[in-house]
């Protein structure tokens, strides 16, 4: 299948630069195929920006990086209308959000007003400026990074914006072999400098269309619904899985199936993605770690389709 070959090429390109867990790259590609956005959350220096840049440079699409800072304004992201004296009218100057792949670096460093300016872009693939709605290019993917450890000078993302991320990734520290590979690869230059495009704009759109055709059996849909329903009555969760969360899990499972070379979803796809897709959408009755533990227990309680 041509789609599987394209996904394999894209994955190989990203892995040639990012030396980390295979599952991290698989989930990043899953989000791209499913047309969703990704929140990459981990400690500084583990490769968050490298992972995002590796994907962006492997795709022949427009790419912009936005460094989020406390003084960043919504107009710095969306754009602004400037008066043209020659034309005697206001002319819209697009901001960096008008690209196919956006790297929102340290998104929790800016204020809530500026954070929320991305909300419409992430959910509708359009922005409204000066009362005019403008479509963003397709495909449109936001790769946001944040450091969950350092809280000073940061603004936690509101639940409404967290819900717009299809998947939240945690990279983790590399193994000794992976860390040695990083050291060896950057002896003279960064491998990103030599990374070229392996798929084009049309390829990405075709892959996303193929993902929507991946078959999801009725038993898989029943399984996703059962997980969502059980979460809403689970005493360890204050807020359970919403219907949007169920849709996200189905879309992501279709994407992961294609990444793994299949045209159909299996229960293992749903189980593997359950925490990455759901952990940032639910609200626990205790700490966040306890929330993840509750979701793991939930997987044990709901029968898996055979």
Secondary structure, 3 states (H helix, E strand, C coil): CHHHHHHHHHHHHHHCCCCCCHHHHHHHHHHHHHCCEEEEECCCCCCHHHHHHHHHHHEECCEEEEECCCCCCHHHHHEEEEEECCCCEEEEEECCCCCCEEEEECHHHCCHHHHHHHHHHHHHCEEEECCEEEECCCCCEEEEEECCCCCCCCCCCCHHHHCCEEEEECCCCCCHHHHHHHHHHCCCCCHHHHCCCCEEHHHHHHHHHHHHCCECCHHHHHHHHHHHHHHHCCCCEEECCCHHHHHHHHHHHHHHHHHCCCCECCHHHHHHHHHHHHCCCCEECCCHHHHHHHHHHHHHHCCCCC
